[in-house]
Amino acid sequence: MLTDLSPLIAATAEWLTRAYPASGGALASALCEVQARQAVTVAAWLRYPTPTDAALVGIVGPGGSGRLDWITGADAGAHSGDDAHAWRTWVDEVVASWAAALLTDPELARLAVTALAEGGHDTGASVRFRRLLAPDATDRRAAALLRHPDLLAPVASLHEDQLMDLLKPGRALIA
């Protein structure tokens, strides 16, 4: 039974970096990917806080990128049946939406990482999620599209209300 969220995190971060790519070469691409992966990791840990949750999503699958592709204007039909794009089946729409919200709202990102730490995840937040929580100028340039609130709004708004509800003060996370 799969209790590891790595495939979901990798696929959802890949989707975000393809939908909102870096500009500026290999270093910018790497920095953009790290920021996406950190946001997706936080979102996935919030969405699937227990090993049982992770195992269940491993069994039933996260749903894929179809709706996200449609919202962002990607040609999802071009990928159907293509083994090179099988990773898209591991994209989690809710996790992508929450990650988009975290990338565009520094205070929300801080609340999410704090909630993880309070929920029992040993996050080492100041180090582990530094590029999400405190991006420097190089990080911001590399992920200009990935962190642009107007560009990410259609994705972030899909499930942002659920994230805000989850992060309400006094609400305990299961960890």
N, C-alpha and C positions, 0 to 999 in steps of 0.2 A: 504494500500500500504506500502511495506517495504522500509523504508528509512534508516535503520540501517544496517551497514555493519558487525555487530557482527558474523553472521553465516559464512560469507565469510572469515573473519579474523580468526575465530576459526578453521575452516576446513583447511585453507591454512597453518596456523601455525602448526596444527596437522600433516599435510602431511610432512612439512619440518622436524619436530622432529622425525617422523618415518623413513624418508629417511636418515636422518643424526643424529642418536641418540646420546645422552650423554653417557658417561661412567663414572662410579664412584658412583652410588647409587642415592638415592632420592633427595638429595640436588643438585647434578649435573643435574639431570633430570629437576628439577624445574628451575634452572638457565638457562639451555638450552632453555626451553620452554619460559621463559620470553624474552630472546634475540630474539627468532624466532617471538614471538608475537609483540614485538616492531618493528622489521623490517617489518613484514607483515602489521602492522597498518600504518606505514609511507607509504609503497607502495600502500596500498588500498586507503588511503586519497589522494595520488597523482593521482591515476588512476580514482577515482570516487570523484571528488572534490565538487560536489553539491548534495543536497538532490535529485534532479531529476536524476542525474547519479546513485545514490545509489538505487533509486526506480526502475529504469530501469533494473539494474543488478538483483534486487530482482524478477522482473517479468520474464525476459528471462533466468536467471541463468548464472553463471560464466563459465560453460563449463566442469568442472570436472577435474579429475587427470589423465585421460587416457594417454595422451601424455607424461606427466611427469613420470608416472609409467614406460612407455616404455623406456624413455631416461635413467632412473636410474636403469632399470633392475628389477623392481618390477613385480610380477606376477599379473597384472591387471585382468586377466581372472578369477582368484580365487575369486575376489570380486564381480563379476557381479551377480546381483540378490540377493545379501546378504544384508539383512536389517541392519546388524551390520556395514556395510561399506557404508551406504547411505550418510554419511557425505562427502564422496569423490566427490559427485556431486557438492558440494559447494566450491571445490578448484578452485581457479582462476589461470590459468597458467601464465598470465602476472604478476599478483601480486606476485606469487611465484618466478618468474624470477627476478623481481625487488628487492624483499626482499633478494634473494641470492646475487645479486650484492651489495646491501647495507651491508650485513653481511661480505663480503669479501673485501670491499674497504672503509676504514674509512673516506676518504675525500669525497667520493660520498655520504655516509650516512650523513655527516655534511651538504653537499649541499642540500640534500633532506629535512632534518629537517628545515634548514634555509628557503627553498622555501615554506614549509608549513606555517611557521610563517609569512613570507612575503605575503602569499596568504590569510591570514585572519584566519587561524586556530590558536586558542589559545593553543599552544602545551605545553608550560612550558618545553621547550626542555631539559634544563639542568637537570631537575628532571624526567620528564616523559619518556625520551628516554635515560637515563644514561647508561643502560647496552648495548645499541646499540652503542652509541657515545663514551663511555669511559669505556669499559669493564676492570675490574681488572684481576689479574692473576687467581683468582678462576673462574671468568666468562669464561676466555679463555680456561682453562682446561676443564671446563664442556661442552663447545661447540666447542671442537677441530675439530670435523667432520663438524659441522654446519658452521664454519668460515674458513674452509680449501679452499683456492682459486682453487686449482686443482680439488678437488672433486666437488665443486659447479659450476665449469666452464660450463659444459654442460647445466645446468639449467639457470645460470645467462646470458649466451650468447644468449639465445632464444629471449629475448626482451630488452636487455641492450641498444641497439641503440635508441629505443624509449625513454627510461629513460634518456639517455644522451641528447637527443634532447629536452626533456621536461625541463631539468635542465639548459639549456643554459642560460647564463647571458642575462638579458633584456626580457626574456620570462615571461609573467605574468601568474600565475595560477588563475583559476577561483575558488573562494571560497564562 
